[in-house]
Amino acid sequence: MQLLKNKVMQEGIVLSDNVLKVDSFLNHQMDPVLMKEVGREFSRRFSHEPITKILTIESSGIAPAIMTALELEVPMIFARKHKSLTLRDHILVEKVYSFTKQETNEITVSKKFLSSDDHVLIIDDFLANGEAAFGLARIVEQIGAKVAGIGIVIEKSFQPGGRLLQEAGYQVESLVRIAALDNGCVTFAEEVIS
Ligand code: 5GP
């Protein structure tokens, strides 16, 4: 997605060989016009799927997820990272190792908002090792619902998440793929037009 590539080139800050900071449009300040386009693009790429819900993880997944949900006119749910006081009988829980915080969090979703009939599109801001996306997929599968696909705003394709998710049988659509972050520079991977 060219618009997103331009934004990454203009505003992305390479923090290390494996971390990109995009806090001016996605991770802190958010660009609603860009997010609207992101939502349109995900809805186009998954238009063949009978999606009934969007699932993401707080907090940076929420903007692209809500814009996709708006396009598809379905509800959006975000998994919470912090322990809920709700009775555990009423929640779906999975452990997820956080790439940025380097700690394991329990992510939770209320059973009220997912059912076995759902076709769930998972959306997240970044894909690195795939921990967050796999955790969200396990939440969906725990309740007996179907993962319709996984939409990622920025995939770092030099890390294994994308390959592992595809090997597990999920359709992964990444709007921008980064091949390397060496020497403070962003190198994009070849774009596959779908
Ligand atoms: P994974 O679970 O695939 O290993 O990592 C994805 C999660 O870690 C995303 O939810 C995202 O919040 C965070 N993340 C991974 N890599 C980066 C990065 O380079 N920059 C930022 N800002 N977040 C990242």
Residues whose N, C-alpha, C, O or C-beta is under 5 A from the ligand:
A	BS01	5GP	N18 V19 L20 K21 V22 N27 Y97 F99 T100 D124 F126 L127 A128 N129 G130 E131 A132 A133 G161
